[in-house]
Amino acid sequence: MDTDKSQANNSGEFSLLGFAAFLVIVSLFMFVSTKAGTRGVGVCMMVGALIQQISGRIEYGWEGRPPSGYITGWVAAVLNLVFVILGLAMLIWPDIAMGILGWDKK
């Protein structure tokens, strides 16, 4: 079966970036502290939202398949703003974020 390149997304270059971010986040959680890992998740949320804002759309669908569709326009801008605010909150107040997410239990 041939693949239609026009329908395939161009996220190949971002998959390596995403994998590197995953390794950094896991390393922060394992070798530094839960607070550092939570801050790293916040930074990744903000960077991801900024990348989506620059592209002007948010893809949705099943992972590993071409996107089912895109959220665009002012709705995408509002969602990206929410993601940036949540990421900033995780960066500034990691203790509160860890409590909400249940990452502070011992």
PyMOL CGO cylinders between C-alpha atoms (Angstrom):
from pymol import cmd
from pymol.cgo import CYLINDER

trace = [
    CYLINDER, 0.00, 0.00, 0.00, 1.43, 3.34, -1.02, 0.3, 1, 1, 1, 1, 1, 1,
    CYLINDER, 1.43, 3.34, -1.02, 1.37, 6.25, 1.38, 0.3, 1, 1, 1, 1, 1, 1,
    CYLINDER, 1.37, 6.25, 1.38, -0.08, 9.53, 0.22, 0.3, 1, 1, 1, 1, 1, 1,
    CYLINDER, -0.08, 9.53, 0.22, 2.54, 12.05, 1.30, 0.3, 1, 1, 1, 1, 1, 1,
    CYLINDER, 2.54, 12.05, 1.30, 0.12, 14.98, 0.98, 0.3, 1, 1, 1, 1, 1, 1,
    CYLINDER, 0.12, 14.98, 0.98, -2.01, 13.60, 3.82, 0.3, 1, 1, 1, 1, 1, 1,
    CYLINDER, -2.01, 13.60, 3.82, 0.87, 12.60, 6.11, 0.3, 1, 1, 1, 1, 1, 1,
    CYLINDER, 0.87, 12.60, 6.11, 1.73, 15.17, 8.73, 0.3, 1, 1, 1, 1, 1, 1,
    CYLINDER, 1.73, 15.17, 8.73, 5.15, 16.79, 8.86, 0.3, 1, 1, 1, 1, 1, 1,
    CYLINDER, 5.15, 16.79, 8.86, 5.80, 15.95, 12.50, 0.3, 1, 1, 1, 1, 1, 1,
    CYLINDER, 5.80, 15.95, 12.50, 8.88, 13.82, 11.88, 0.3, 1, 1, 1, 1, 1, 1,
    CYLINDER, 8.88, 13.82, 11.88, 11.20, 16.60, 12.95, 0.3, 1, 1, 1, 1, 1, 1,
    CYLINDER, 11.20, 16.60, 12.95, 9.13, 17.19, 16.09, 0.3, 1, 1, 1, 1, 1, 1,
    CYLINDER, 9.13, 17.19, 16.09, 9.08, 13.52, 17.09, 0.3, 1, 1, 1, 1, 1, 1,
    CYLINDER, 9.08, 13.52, 17.09, 12.81, 13.66, 17.83, 0.3, 1, 1, 1, 1, 1, 1,
    CYLINDER, 12.81, 13.66, 17.83, 12.30, 16.87, 19.80, 0.3, 1, 1, 1, 1, 1, 1,
    CYLINDER, 12.30, 16.87, 19.80, 9.40, 15.28, 21.69, 0.3, 1, 1, 1, 1, 1, 1,
    CYLINDER, 9.40, 15.28, 21.69, 11.46, 12.19, 22.50, 0.3, 1, 1, 1, 1, 1, 1,
    CYLINDER, 11.46, 12.19, 22.50, 14.33, 14.36, 23.77, 0.3, 1, 1, 1, 1, 1, 1,
    CYLINDER, 14.33, 14.36, 23.77, 11.90, 16.35, 25.94, 0.3, 1, 1, 1, 1, 1, 1,
    CYLINDER, 11.90, 16.35, 25.94, 10.49, 13.09, 27.30, 0.3, 1, 1, 1, 1, 1, 1,
    CYLINDER, 10.49, 13.09, 27.30, 13.97, 11.90, 28.26, 0.3, 1, 1, 1, 1, 1, 1,
    CYLINDER, 13.97, 11.90, 28.26, 14.76, 15.20, 29.97, 0.3, 1, 1, 1, 1, 1, 1,
    CYLINDER, 14.76, 15.20, 29.97, 11.49, 15.14, 31.93, 0.3, 1, 1, 1, 1, 1, 1,
    CYLINDER, 11.49, 15.14, 31.93, 11.99, 11.53, 33.05, 0.3, 1, 1, 1, 1, 1, 1,
    CYLINDER, 11.99, 11.53, 33.05, 15.58, 12.33, 34.05, 0.3, 1, 1, 1, 1, 1, 1,
    CYLINDER, 15.58, 12.33, 34.05, 14.42, 15.32, 36.09, 0.3, 1, 1, 1, 1, 1, 1,
    CYLINDER, 14.42, 15.32, 36.09, 11.84, 13.20, 37.92, 0.3, 1, 1, 1, 1, 1, 1,
    CYLINDER, 11.84, 13.20, 37.92, 14.27, 10.33, 38.54, 0.3, 1, 1, 1, 1, 1, 1,
    CYLINDER, 14.27, 10.33, 38.54, 17.54, 12.07, 39.30, 0.3, 1, 1, 1, 1, 1, 1,
    CYLINDER, 17.54, 12.07, 39.30, 16.66, 15.54, 40.59, 0.3, 1, 1, 1, 1, 1, 1,
    CYLINDER, 16.66, 15.54, 40.59, 13.24, 15.78, 42.24, 0.3, 1, 1, 1, 1, 1, 1,
    CYLINDER, 13.24, 15.78, 42.24, 9.53, 15.65, 41.61, 0.3, 1, 1, 1, 1, 1, 1,
    CYLINDER, 9.53, 15.65, 41.61, 9.44, 19.44, 41.85, 0.3, 1, 1, 1, 1, 1, 1,
    CYLINDER, 9.44, 19.44, 41.85, 12.05, 19.78, 39.08, 0.3, 1, 1, 1, 1, 1, 1,
    CYLINDER, 12.05, 19.78, 39.08, 10.16, 17.29, 36.91, 0.3, 1, 1, 1, 1, 1, 1,
    CYLINDER, 10.16, 17.29, 36.91, 6.93, 19.22, 37.43, 0.3, 1, 1, 1, 1, 1, 1,
    CYLINDER, 6.93, 19.22, 37.43, 8.65, 22.43, 36.40, 0.3, 1, 1, 1, 1, 1, 1,
    CYLINDER, 8.65, 22.43, 36.40, 10.01, 20.64, 33.32, 0.3, 1, 1, 1, 1, 1, 1,
    CYLINDER, 10.01, 20.64, 33.32, 6.50, 19.53, 32.37, 0.3, 1, 1, 1, 1, 1, 1,
    CYLINDER, 6.50, 19.53, 32.37, 5.38, 23.17, 32.69, 0.3, 1, 1, 1, 1, 1, 1,
    CYLINDER, 5.38, 23.17, 32.69, 8.16, 24.34, 30.38, 0.3, 1, 1, 1, 1, 1, 1,
    CYLINDER, 8.16, 24.34, 30.38, 7.27, 21.64, 27.83, 0.3, 1, 1, 1, 1, 1, 1,
    CYLINDER, 7.27, 21.64, 27.83, 3.61, 22.69, 27.96, 0.3, 1, 1, 1, 1, 1, 1,
    CYLINDER, 3.61, 22.69, 27.96, 4.54, 26.30, 27.22, 0.3, 1, 1, 1, 1, 1, 1,
    CYLINDER, 4.54, 26.30, 27.22, 6.93, 25.39, 24.39, 0.3, 1, 1, 1, 1, 1, 1,
    CYLINDER, 6.93, 25.39, 24.39, 4.33, 23.06, 22.83, 0.3, 1, 1, 1, 1, 1, 1,
    CYLINDER, 4.33, 23.06, 22.83, 1.65, 25.74, 23.03, 0.3, 1, 1, 1, 1, 1, 1,
    CYLINDER, 1.65, 25.74, 23.03, 3.96, 28.30, 21.41, 0.3, 1, 1, 1, 1, 1, 1,
    CYLINDER, 3.96, 28.30, 21.41, 4.81, 25.88, 18.58, 0.3, 1, 1, 1, 1, 1, 1,
    CYLINDER, 4.81, 25.88, 18.58, 1.09, 25.26, 18.01, 0.3, 1, 1, 1, 1, 1, 1,
    CYLINDER, 1.09, 25.26, 18.01, 0.38, 28.99, 18.11, 0.3, 1, 1, 1, 1, 1, 1,
    CYLINDER, 0.38, 28.99, 18.11, 3.05, 29.67, 15.50, 0.3, 1, 1, 1, 1, 1, 1,
    CYLINDER, 3.05, 29.67, 15.50, 1.63, 26.94, 13.25, 0.3, 1, 1, 1, 1, 1, 1,
    CYLINDER, 1.63, 26.94, 13.25, -1.85, 28.41, 13.76, 0.3, 1, 1, 1, 1, 1, 1,
    CYLINDER, -1.85, 28.41, 13.76, -3.59, 25.12, 14.40, 0.3, 1, 1, 1, 1, 1, 1,
    CYLINDER, -3.59, 25.12, 14.40, -3.94, 22.28, 16.87, 0.3, 1, 1, 1, 1, 1, 1,
    CYLINDER, -3.94, 22.28, 16.87, -3.99, 18.78, 15.42, 0.3, 1, 1, 1, 1, 1, 1,
    CYLINDER, -3.99, 18.78, 15.42, -6.21, 16.08, 16.87, 0.3, 1, 1, 1, 1, 1, 1,
    CYLINDER, -6.21, 16.08, 16.87, -6.68, 12.40, 16.13, 0.3, 1, 1, 1, 1, 1, 1,
    CYLINDER, -6.68, 12.40, 16.13, -5.04, 9.06, 16.85, 0.3, 1, 1, 1, 1, 1, 1,
    CYLINDER, -5.04, 9.06, 16.85, -1.34, 9.00, 17.63, 0.3, 1, 1, 1, 1, 1, 1,
    CYLINDER, -1.34, 9.00, 17.63, 0.76, 7.60, 14.78, 0.3, 1, 1, 1, 1, 1, 1,
    CYLINDER, 0.76, 7.60, 14.78, -1.85, 8.34, 12.10, 0.3, 1, 1, 1, 1, 1, 1,
    CYLINDER, -1.85, 8.34, 12.10, -2.50, 11.45, 10.05, 0.3, 1, 1, 1, 1, 1, 1,
    CYLINDER, -2.50, 11.45, 10.05, -4.54, 14.07, 11.95, 0.3, 1, 1, 1, 1, 1, 1,
    CYLINDER, -4.54, 14.07, 11.95, -8.30, 13.67, 11.90, 0.3, 1, 1, 1, 1, 1, 1,
    CYLINDER, -8.30, 13.67, 11.90, -8.63, 17.43, 11.80, 0.3, 1, 1, 1, 1, 1, 1,
    CYLINDER, -8.63, 17.43, 11.80, -7.41, 20.75, 13.10, 0.3, 1, 1, 1, 1, 1, 1,
    CYLINDER, -7.41, 20.75, 13.10, -8.61, 23.32, 15.59, 0.3, 1, 1, 1, 1, 1, 1,
    CYLINDER, -8.61, 23.32, 15.59, -7.91, 26.75, 14.10, 0.3, 1, 1, 1, 1, 1, 1,
    CYLINDER, -7.91, 26.75, 14.10, -8.75, 30.40, 14.53, 0.3, 1, 1, 1, 1, 1, 1,
    CYLINDER, -8.75, 30.40, 14.53, -9.58, 32.10, 17.78, 0.3, 1, 1, 1, 1, 1, 1,
    CYLINDER, -9.58, 32.10, 17.78, -10.47, 28.78, 19.46, 0.3, 1, 1, 1, 1, 1, 1,
    CYLINDER, -10.47, 28.78, 19.46, -6.91, 27.51, 18.90, 0.3, 1, 1, 1, 1, 1, 1,
    CYLINDER, -6.91, 27.51, 18.90, -5.49, 30.80, 20.18, 0.3, 1, 1, 1, 1, 1, 1,
    CYLINDER, -5.49, 30.80, 20.18, -7.58, 30.58, 23.37, 0.3, 1, 1, 1, 1, 1, 1,
    CYLINDER, -7.58, 30.58, 23.37, -6.62, 26.93, 23.96, 0.3, 1, 1, 1, 1, 1, 1,
    CYLINDER, -6.62, 26.93, 23.96, -2.93, 27.75, 23.46, 0.3, 1, 1, 1, 1, 1, 1,
    CYLINDER, -2.93, 27.75, 23.46, -3.25, 30.63, 25.92, 0.3, 1, 1, 1, 1, 1, 1,
    CYLINDER, -3.25, 30.63, 25.92, -4.78, 28.23, 28.46, 0.3, 1, 1, 1, 1, 1, 1,
    CYLINDER, -4.78, 28.23, 28.46, -1.91, 25.79, 27.89, 0.3, 1, 1, 1, 1, 1, 1,
    CYLINDER, -1.91, 25.79, 27.89, 0.66, 28.55, 28.41, 0.3, 1, 1, 1, 1, 1, 1,
    CYLINDER, 0.66, 28.55, 28.41, -1.06, 29.71, 31.61, 0.3, 1, 1, 1, 1, 1, 1,
    CYLINDER, -1.06, 29.71, 31.61, -1.21, 26.13, 32.97, 0.3, 1, 1, 1, 1, 1, 1,
    CYLINDER, -1.21, 26.13, 32.97, 2.45, 25.57, 32.07, 0.3, 1, 1, 1, 1, 1, 1,
    CYLINDER, 2.45, 25.57, 32.07, 3.44, 28.84, 33.72, 0.3, 1, 1, 1, 1, 1, 1,
    CYLINDER, 3.44, 28.84, 33.72, 1.48, 27.87, 36.84, 0.3, 1, 1, 1, 1, 1, 1,
    CYLINDER, 1.48, 27.87, 36.84, 3.31, 24.52, 36.96, 0.3, 1, 1, 1, 1, 1, 1,
    CYLINDER, 3.31, 24.52, 36.96, 6.61, 26.36, 36.61, 0.3, 1, 1, 1, 1, 1, 1,
    CYLINDER, 6.61, 26.36, 36.61, 5.86, 28.94, 39.33, 0.3, 1, 1, 1, 1, 1, 1,
    CYLINDER, 5.86, 28.94, 39.33, 3.90, 26.77, 41.80, 0.3, 1, 1, 1, 1, 1, 1,
    CYLINDER, 3.90, 26.77, 41.80, 5.10, 23.18, 41.37, 0.3, 1, 1, 1, 1, 1, 1,
    CYLINDER, 5.10, 23.18, 41.37, 3.98, 22.16, 44.88, 0.3, 1, 1, 1, 1, 1, 1,
    CYLINDER, 3.98, 22.16, 44.88, 0.36, 23.07, 44.12, 0.3, 1, 1, 1, 1, 1, 1,
    CYLINDER, 0.36, 23.07, 44.12, 0.52, 21.35, 40.71, 0.3, 1, 1, 1, 1, 1, 1,
    CYLINDER, 0.52, 21.35, 40.71, 2.00, 18.21, 42.29, 0.3, 1, 1, 1, 1, 1, 1,
    CYLINDER, 2.00, 18.21, 42.29, -0.84, 18.17, 44.83, 0.3, 1, 1, 1, 1, 1, 1,
    CYLINDER, -0.84, 18.17, 44.83, -3.51, 18.55, 42.15, 0.3, 1, 1, 1, 1, 1, 1,
    CYLINDER, -3.51, 18.55, 42.15, -1.93, 15.86, 39.95, 0.3, 1, 1, 1, 1, 1, 1,
    CYLINDER, -1.93, 15.86, 39.95, -1.26, 13.51, 42.88, 0.3, 1, 1, 1, 1, 1, 1,
    CYLINDER, -1.26, 13.51, 42.88, 2.50, 13.49, 42.37, 0.3, 1, 1, 1, 1, 1, 1,
    CYLINDER, 2.50, 13.49, 42.37, 3.27, 14.48, 45.98, 0.3, 1, 1, 1, 1, 1, 1,
    CYLINDER, 3.27, 14.48, 45.98, 2.11, 11.21, 47.57, 0.3, 1, 1, 1, 1, 1, 1,
    CYLINDER, 2.11, 11.21, 47.57, 4.79, 9.16, 49.21, 0.3, 1, 1, 1, 1, 1, 1,
]
cmd.load_cgo(trace, "trace")
